[in-house]
Amino acid sequence: MFRRWPKRDPNKYYYLVPNEVFNLGLSSHEIAVYNYLLRCEDRRTYQCHPSYRTIGKAVQLSENTVRKYVAGLEEKGLIRTKPSTIITKDGRVRNGSRIYNIRPIQEALEQNYQRQFRQAEESVERARVQQRLAELEQRSNVKKEESA
């Protein structure tokens, strides 16, 4: 029997991206970097360690830009990073690639909801203060008219 495409093991050649990622307000570049990290992750430890240069080549961004988007992903709770060190043959300790821990999506969603709730509360408070200032200004104008 002729098969046009060879059968692939879905666990070996594919990775899953949670649908919720698209509800977190990520930029397209943040999604690209996050996807690359998901592709590289060890599915038992939820860790990976590509360099900024490697990520940049894969998603066609500069190292500094990758660094910026990694920081954004970390701020949004999708990943955690920590530095690593290596020991060279001559015994010197050097900086290695960062170790990326992919966080559970539920934590990032909860953090996003809390941030949205805080923003809504701040917006309501701002509107209340503006209304109060307008009332005080109106009273002030009325008093000025009465005294004149």
PyMOL CGO cylinders between C-alpha atoms (Angstrom):
from pymol import cmd
from pymol.cgo import CYLINDER

trace = [
    CYLINDER, 0.00, 0.00, 0.00, 1.39, 3.38, -1.01, 0.3, 1, 1, 1, 1, 1, 1,
    CYLINDER, 1.39, 3.38, -1.01, 1.42, 6.12, 1.62, 0.3, 1, 1, 1, 1, 1, 1,
    CYLINDER, 1.42, 6.12, 1.62, 2.06, 9.65, 0.58, 0.3, 1, 1, 1, 1, 1, 1,
    CYLINDER, 2.06, 9.65, 0.58, 3.16, 10.73, 4.06, 0.3, 1, 1, 1, 1, 1, 1,
    CYLINDER, 3.16, 10.73, 4.06, 4.93, 8.57, 6.62, 0.3, 1, 1, 1, 1, 1, 1,
    CYLINDER, 4.93, 8.57, 6.62, 3.09, 8.01, 9.89, 0.3, 1, 1, 1, 1, 1, 1,
    CYLINDER, 3.09, 8.01, 9.89, 4.58, 10.11, 12.70, 0.3, 1, 1, 1, 1, 1, 1,
    CYLINDER, 4.58, 10.11, 12.70, 4.55, 9.57, 16.40, 0.3, 1, 1, 1, 1, 1, 1,
    CYLINDER, 4.55, 9.57, 16.40, 2.65, 12.62, 17.77, 0.3, 1, 1, 1, 1, 1, 1,
    CYLINDER, 2.65, 12.62, 17.77, 4.57, 12.59, 21.03, 0.3, 1, 1, 1, 1, 1, 1,
    CYLINDER, 4.57, 12.59, 21.03, 7.93, 12.62, 19.30, 0.3, 1, 1, 1, 1, 1, 1,
    CYLINDER, 7.93, 12.62, 19.30, 7.50, 15.08, 16.45, 0.3, 1, 1, 1, 1, 1, 1,
    CYLINDER, 7.50, 15.08, 16.45, 4.96, 17.54, 17.86, 0.3, 1, 1, 1, 1, 1, 1,
    CYLINDER, 4.96, 17.54, 17.86, 4.41, 19.66, 20.93, 0.3, 1, 1, 1, 1, 1, 1,
    CYLINDER, 4.41, 19.66, 20.93, 1.23, 21.08, 22.42, 0.3, 1, 1, 1, 1, 1, 1,
    CYLINDER, 1.23, 21.08, 22.42, 0.50, 24.76, 22.90, 0.3, 1, 1, 1, 1, 1, 1,
    CYLINDER, 0.50, 24.76, 22.90, -2.25, 25.59, 25.42, 0.3, 1, 1, 1, 1, 1, 1,
    CYLINDER, -2.25, 25.59, 25.42, -5.17, 27.46, 23.84, 0.3, 1, 1, 1, 1, 1, 1,
    CYLINDER, -5.17, 27.46, 23.84, -5.15, 29.88, 26.77, 0.3, 1, 1, 1, 1, 1, 1,
    CYLINDER, -5.15, 29.88, 26.77, -1.89, 31.41, 25.52, 0.3, 1, 1, 1, 1, 1, 1,
    CYLINDER, -1.89, 31.41, 25.52, -3.96, 33.38, 23.04, 0.3, 1, 1, 1, 1, 1, 1,
    CYLINDER, -3.96, 33.38, 23.04, -6.06, 34.89, 25.85, 0.3, 1, 1, 1, 1, 1, 1,
    CYLINDER, -6.06, 34.89, 25.85, -3.13, 36.42, 27.72, 0.3, 1, 1, 1, 1, 1, 1,
    CYLINDER, -3.13, 36.42, 27.72, -2.54, 39.42, 25.46, 0.3, 1, 1, 1, 1, 1, 1,
    CYLINDER, -2.54, 39.42, 25.46, 0.87, 38.23, 24.25, 0.3, 1, 1, 1, 1, 1, 1,
    CYLINDER, 0.87, 38.23, 24.25, 2.52, 39.85, 21.25, 0.3, 1, 1, 1, 1, 1, 1,
    CYLINDER, 2.52, 39.85, 21.25, 3.28, 37.71, 18.22, 0.3, 1, 1, 1, 1, 1, 1,
    CYLINDER, 3.28, 37.71, 18.22, 6.98, 37.73, 19.14, 0.3, 1, 1, 1, 1, 1, 1,
    CYLINDER, 6.98, 37.73, 19.14, 6.25, 36.61, 22.71, 0.3, 1, 1, 1, 1, 1, 1,
    CYLINDER, 6.25, 36.61, 22.71, 4.14, 33.77, 21.31, 0.3, 1, 1, 1, 1, 1, 1,
    CYLINDER, 4.14, 33.77, 21.31, 6.98, 32.80, 18.94, 0.3, 1, 1, 1, 1, 1, 1,
    CYLINDER, 6.98, 32.80, 18.94, 9.56, 32.73, 21.75, 0.3, 1, 1, 1, 1, 1, 1,
    CYLINDER, 9.56, 32.73, 21.75, 7.18, 30.83, 24.06, 0.3, 1, 1, 1, 1, 1, 1,
    CYLINDER, 7.18, 30.83, 24.06, 6.47, 28.30, 21.31, 0.3, 1, 1, 1, 1, 1, 1,
    CYLINDER, 6.47, 28.30, 21.31, 10.17, 27.74, 20.72, 0.3, 1, 1, 1, 1, 1, 1,
    CYLINDER, 10.17, 27.74, 20.72, 10.71, 27.15, 24.43, 0.3, 1, 1, 1, 1, 1, 1,
    CYLINDER, 10.71, 27.15, 24.43, 7.81, 24.67, 24.47, 0.3, 1, 1, 1, 1, 1, 1,
    CYLINDER, 7.81, 24.67, 24.47, 9.37, 22.89, 21.50, 0.3, 1, 1, 1, 1, 1, 1,
    CYLINDER, 9.37, 22.89, 21.50, 12.70, 22.57, 23.31, 0.3, 1, 1, 1, 1, 1, 1,
    CYLINDER, 12.70, 22.57, 23.31, 11.39, 21.65, 26.76, 0.3, 1, 1, 1, 1, 1, 1,
    CYLINDER, 11.39, 21.65, 26.76, 12.08, 18.31, 28.39, 0.3, 1, 1, 1, 1, 1, 1,
    CYLINDER, 12.08, 18.31, 28.39, 8.55, 17.06, 29.01, 0.3, 1, 1, 1, 1, 1, 1,
    CYLINDER, 8.55, 17.06, 29.01, 9.54, 15.34, 32.25, 0.3, 1, 1, 1, 1, 1, 1,
    CYLINDER, 9.54, 15.34, 32.25, 11.31, 18.28, 33.91, 0.3, 1, 1, 1, 1, 1, 1,
    CYLINDER, 11.31, 18.28, 33.91, 9.55, 21.16, 32.10, 0.3, 1, 1, 1, 1, 1, 1,
    CYLINDER, 9.55, 21.16, 32.10, 12.98, 22.73, 31.53, 0.3, 1, 1, 1, 1, 1, 1,
    CYLINDER, 12.98, 22.73, 31.53, 15.05, 23.74, 28.54, 0.3, 1, 1, 1, 1, 1, 1,
    CYLINDER, 15.05, 23.74, 28.54, 18.22, 25.75, 28.10, 0.3, 1, 1, 1, 1, 1, 1,
    CYLINDER, 18.22, 25.75, 28.10, 18.63, 27.30, 24.63, 0.3, 1, 1, 1, 1, 1, 1,
    CYLINDER, 18.63, 27.30, 24.63, 20.75, 30.42, 24.39, 0.3, 1, 1, 1, 1, 1, 1,
    CYLINDER, 20.75, 30.42, 24.39, 19.31, 33.79, 23.37, 0.3, 1, 1, 1, 1, 1, 1,
    CYLINDER, 19.31, 33.79, 23.37, 21.22, 33.39, 20.09, 0.3, 1, 1, 1, 1, 1, 1,
    CYLINDER, 21.22, 33.39, 20.09, 19.64, 29.97, 19.40, 0.3, 1, 1, 1, 1, 1, 1,
    CYLINDER, 19.64, 29.97, 19.40, 16.15, 31.26, 20.15, 0.3, 1, 1, 1, 1, 1, 1,
    CYLINDER, 16.15, 31.26, 20.15, 16.80, 34.33, 18.01, 0.3, 1, 1, 1, 1, 1, 1,
    CYLINDER, 16.80, 34.33, 18.01, 17.89, 32.25, 15.02, 0.3, 1, 1, 1, 1, 1, 1,
    CYLINDER, 17.89, 32.25, 15.02, 14.81, 30.04, 15.34, 0.3, 1, 1, 1, 1, 1, 1,
    CYLINDER, 14.81, 30.04, 15.34, 12.29, 32.91, 15.54, 0.3, 1, 1, 1, 1, 1, 1,
    CYLINDER, 12.29, 32.91, 15.54, 14.30, 35.43, 13.48, 0.3, 1, 1, 1, 1, 1, 1,
    CYLINDER, 14.30, 35.43, 13.48, 14.89, 37.99, 16.23, 0.3, 1, 1, 1, 1, 1, 1,
    CYLINDER, 14.89, 37.99, 16.23, 18.06, 39.56, 17.61, 0.3, 1, 1, 1, 1, 1, 1,
    CYLINDER, 18.06, 39.56, 17.61, 19.48, 38.42, 20.94, 0.3, 1, 1, 1, 1, 1, 1,
    CYLINDER, 19.48, 38.42, 20.94, 18.49, 41.67, 22.68, 0.3, 1, 1, 1, 1, 1, 1,
    CYLINDER, 18.49, 41.67, 22.68, 14.95, 41.41, 21.35, 0.3, 1, 1, 1, 1, 1, 1,
    CYLINDER, 14.95, 41.41, 21.35, 14.72, 37.79, 22.53, 0.3, 1, 1, 1, 1, 1, 1,
    CYLINDER, 14.72, 37.79, 22.53, 15.95, 38.92, 25.96, 0.3, 1, 1, 1, 1, 1, 1,
    CYLINDER, 15.95, 38.92, 25.96, 13.17, 41.53, 26.08, 0.3, 1, 1, 1, 1, 1, 1,
    CYLINDER, 13.17, 41.53, 26.08, 10.45, 39.02, 25.17, 0.3, 1, 1, 1, 1, 1, 1,
    CYLINDER, 10.45, 39.02, 25.17, 11.80, 36.42, 27.61, 0.3, 1, 1, 1, 1, 1, 1,
    CYLINDER, 11.80, 36.42, 27.61, 11.51, 39.07, 30.34, 0.3, 1, 1, 1, 1, 1, 1,
    CYLINDER, 11.51, 39.07, 30.34, 7.91, 39.72, 29.24, 0.3, 1, 1, 1, 1, 1, 1,
    CYLINDER, 7.91, 39.72, 29.24, 7.05, 36.02, 29.40, 0.3, 1, 1, 1, 1, 1, 1,
    CYLINDER, 7.05, 36.02, 29.40, 8.60, 35.82, 32.83, 0.3, 1, 1, 1, 1, 1, 1,
    CYLINDER, 8.60, 35.82, 32.83, 6.62, 38.86, 34.00, 0.3, 1, 1, 1, 1, 1, 1,
    CYLINDER, 6.62, 38.86, 34.00, 3.40, 37.25, 32.73, 0.3, 1, 1, 1, 1, 1, 1,
    CYLINDER, 3.40, 37.25, 32.73, 4.15, 34.06, 34.68, 0.3, 1, 1, 1, 1, 1, 1,
    CYLINDER, 4.15, 34.06, 34.68, 4.58, 31.71, 31.72, 0.3, 1, 1, 1, 1, 1, 1,
    CYLINDER, 4.58, 31.71, 31.72, 8.22, 30.93, 32.42, 0.3, 1, 1, 1, 1, 1, 1,
    CYLINDER, 8.22, 30.93, 32.42, 10.87, 31.30, 35.10, 0.3, 1, 1, 1, 1, 1, 1,
    CYLINDER, 10.87, 31.30, 35.10, 14.53, 31.61, 34.31, 0.3, 1, 1, 1, 1, 1, 1,
    CYLINDER, 14.53, 31.61, 34.31, 17.71, 31.14, 36.24, 0.3, 1, 1, 1, 1, 1, 1,
    CYLINDER, 17.71, 31.14, 36.24, 21.33, 31.42, 35.21, 0.3, 1, 1, 1, 1, 1, 1,
    CYLINDER, 21.33, 31.42, 35.21, 23.56, 28.40, 34.89, 0.3, 1, 1, 1, 1, 1, 1,
    CYLINDER, 23.56, 28.40, 34.89, 27.32, 27.99, 35.07, 0.3, 1, 1, 1, 1, 1, 1,
    CYLINDER, 27.32, 27.99, 35.07, 29.76, 25.70, 33.35, 0.3, 1, 1, 1, 1, 1, 1,
    CYLINDER, 29.76, 25.70, 33.35, 33.29, 24.69, 34.25, 0.3, 1, 1, 1, 1, 1, 1,
    CYLINDER, 33.29, 24.69, 34.25, 35.80, 24.87, 31.43, 0.3, 1, 1, 1, 1, 1, 1,
    CYLINDER, 35.80, 24.87, 31.43, 38.53, 22.28, 30.86, 0.3, 1, 1, 1, 1, 1, 1,
    CYLINDER, 38.53, 22.28, 30.86, 41.03, 24.51, 32.63, 0.3, 1, 1, 1, 1, 1, 1,
    CYLINDER, 41.03, 24.51, 32.63, 38.76, 24.72, 35.71, 0.3, 1, 1, 1, 1, 1, 1,
    CYLINDER, 38.76, 24.72, 35.71, 37.36, 28.22, 35.26, 0.3, 1, 1, 1, 1, 1, 1,
    CYLINDER, 37.36, 28.22, 35.26, 33.69, 28.85, 36.07, 0.3, 1, 1, 1, 1, 1, 1,
    CYLINDER, 33.69, 28.85, 36.07, 31.83, 30.57, 33.22, 0.3, 1, 1, 1, 1, 1, 1,
    CYLINDER, 31.83, 30.57, 33.22, 28.25, 31.65, 32.58, 0.3, 1, 1, 1, 1, 1, 1,
    CYLINDER, 28.25, 31.65, 32.58, 26.18, 29.07, 30.74, 0.3, 1, 1, 1, 1, 1, 1,
    CYLINDER, 26.18, 29.07, 30.74, 22.84, 29.34, 29.00, 0.3, 1, 1, 1, 1, 1, 1,
    CYLINDER, 22.84, 29.34, 29.00, 19.80, 30.29, 31.04, 0.3, 1, 1, 1, 1, 1, 1,
    CYLINDER, 19.80, 30.29, 31.04, 17.61, 27.50, 32.33, 0.3, 1, 1, 1, 1, 1, 1,
    CYLINDER, 17.61, 27.50, 32.33, 13.97, 28.05, 31.42, 0.3, 1, 1, 1, 1, 1, 1,
    CYLINDER, 13.97, 28.05, 31.42, 11.21, 26.48, 33.54, 0.3, 1, 1, 1, 1, 1, 1,
    CYLINDER, 11.21, 26.48, 33.54, 7.89, 26.35, 31.73, 0.3, 1, 1, 1, 1, 1, 1,
    CYLINDER, 7.89, 26.35, 31.73, 5.20, 27.20, 34.30, 0.3, 1, 1, 1, 1, 1, 1,
    CYLINDER, 5.20, 27.20, 34.30, 1.70, 25.70, 34.35, 0.3, 1, 1, 1, 1, 1, 1,
    CYLINDER, 1.70, 25.70, 34.35, -0.66, 27.76, 32.21, 0.3, 1, 1, 1, 1, 1, 1,
    CYLINDER, -0.66, 27.76, 32.21, -3.22, 27.95, 35.04, 0.3, 1, 1, 1, 1, 1, 1,
    CYLINDER, -3.22, 27.95, 35.04, -0.80, 30.06, 37.11, 0.3, 1, 1, 1, 1, 1, 1,
    CYLINDER, -0.80, 30.06, 37.11, -0.29, 32.50, 34.25, 0.3, 1, 1, 1, 1, 1, 1,
    CYLINDER, -0.29, 32.50, 34.25, -4.05, 32.75, 33.70, 0.3, 1, 1, 1, 1, 1, 1,
    CYLINDER, -4.05, 32.75, 33.70, -4.67, 33.43, 37.39, 0.3, 1, 1, 1, 1, 1, 1,
    CYLINDER, -4.67, 33.43, 37.39, -1.95, 36.10, 37.42, 0.3, 1, 1, 1, 1, 1, 1,
    CYLINDER, -1.95, 36.10, 37.42, -3.49, 37.67, 34.29, 0.3, 1, 1, 1, 1, 1, 1,
    CYLINDER, -3.49, 37.67, 34.29, -6.97, 37.72, 35.86, 0.3, 1, 1, 1, 1, 1, 1,
    CYLINDER, -6.97, 37.72, 35.86, -5.60, 39.33, 39.02, 0.3, 1, 1, 1, 1, 1, 1,
    CYLINDER, -5.60, 39.33, 39.02, -3.81, 41.99, 36.95, 0.3, 1, 1, 1, 1, 1, 1,
    CYLINDER, -3.81, 41.99, 36.95, -7.03, 42.73, 35.01, 0.3, 1, 1, 1, 1, 1, 1,
    CYLINDER, -7.03, 42.73, 35.01, -9.01, 42.96, 38.25, 0.3, 1, 1, 1, 1, 1, 1,
    CYLINDER, -9.01, 42.96, 38.25, -6.46, 45.41, 39.73, 0.3, 1, 1, 1, 1, 1, 1,
    CYLINDER, -6.46, 45.41, 39.73, -6.62, 47.53, 36.57, 0.3, 1, 1, 1, 1, 1, 1,
    CYLINDER, -6.62, 47.53, 36.57, -10.43, 47.58, 36.72, 0.3, 1, 1, 1, 1, 1, 1,
    CYLINDER, -10.43, 47.58, 36.72, -10.35, 48.61, 40.40, 0.3, 1, 1, 1, 1, 1, 1,
    CYLINDER, -10.35, 48.61, 40.40, -7.84, 51.37, 39.63, 0.3, 1, 1, 1, 1, 1, 1,
    CYLINDER, -7.84, 51.37, 39.63, -9.99, 52.59, 36.75, 0.3, 1, 1, 1, 1, 1, 1,
    CYLINDER, -9.99, 52.59, 36.75, -13.10, 52.74, 38.97, 0.3, 1, 1, 1, 1, 1, 1,
    CYLINDER, -13.10, 52.74, 38.97, -11.13, 54.56, 41.68, 0.3, 1, 1, 1, 1, 1, 1,
    CYLINDER, -11.13, 54.56, 41.68, -9.76, 57.05, 39.13, 0.3, 1, 1, 1, 1, 1, 1,
    CYLINDER, -9.76, 57.05, 39.13, -13.28, 57.76, 37.84, 0.3, 1, 1, 1, 1, 1, 1,
    CYLINDER, -13.28, 57.76, 37.84, -14.55, 58.25, 41.42, 0.3, 1, 1, 1, 1, 1, 1,
    CYLINDER, -14.55, 58.25, 41.42, -11.75, 60.72, 42.20, 0.3, 1, 1, 1, 1, 1, 1,
    CYLINDER, -11.75, 60.72, 42.20, -12.38, 62.66, 38.97, 0.3, 1, 1, 1, 1, 1, 1,
    CYLINDER, -12.38, 62.66, 38.97, -16.08, 62.87, 39.79, 0.3, 1, 1, 1, 1, 1, 1,
    CYLINDER, -16.08, 62.87, 39.79, -15.29, 64.11, 43.30, 0.3, 1, 1, 1, 1, 1, 1,
    CYLINDER, -15.29, 64.11, 43.30, -12.87, 66.73, 41.91, 0.3, 1, 1, 1, 1, 1, 1,
    CYLINDER, -12.87, 66.73, 41.91, -15.53, 67.93, 39.47, 0.3, 1, 1, 1, 1, 1, 1,
    CYLINDER, -15.53, 67.93, 39.47, -18.04, 68.28, 42.32, 0.3, 1, 1, 1, 1, 1, 1,
    CYLINDER, -18.04, 68.28, 42.32, -15.55, 70.25, 44.42, 0.3, 1, 1, 1, 1, 1, 1,
    CYLINDER, -15.55, 70.25, 44.42, -14.71, 72.49, 41.47, 0.3, 1, 1, 1, 1, 1, 1,
    CYLINDER, -14.71, 72.49, 41.47, -18.41, 73.12, 40.85, 0.3, 1, 1, 1, 1, 1, 1,
    CYLINDER, -18.41, 73.12, 40.85, -18.95, 74.05, 44.53, 0.3, 1, 1, 1, 1, 1, 1,
    CYLINDER, -18.95, 74.05, 44.53, -15.95, 76.35, 44.35, 0.3, 1, 1, 1, 1, 1, 1,
    CYLINDER, -15.95, 76.35, 44.35, -17.38, 78.12, 41.28, 0.3, 1, 1, 1, 1, 1, 1,
    CYLINDER, -17.38, 78.12, 41.28, -20.78, 78.50, 42.98, 0.3, 1, 1, 1, 1, 1, 1,
    CYLINDER, -20.78, 78.50, 42.98, -19.17, 80.07, 46.08, 0.3, 1, 1, 1, 1, 1, 1,
    CYLINDER, -19.17, 80.07, 46.08, -17.19, 82.49, 43.90, 0.3, 1, 1, 1, 1, 1, 1,
    CYLINDER, -17.19, 82.49, 43.90, -20.38, 83.57, 42.10, 0.3, 1, 1, 1, 1, 1, 1,
    CYLINDER, -20.38, 83.57, 42.10, -22.22, 84.06, 45.41, 0.3, 1, 1, 1, 1, 1, 1,
    CYLINDER, -22.22, 84.06, 45.41, -19.44, 86.22, 46.87, 0.3, 1, 1, 1, 1, 1, 1,
    CYLINDER, -19.44, 86.22, 46.87, -19.17, 88.38, 43.74, 0.3, 1, 1, 1, 1, 1, 1,
]
cmd.load_cgo(trace, "trace")
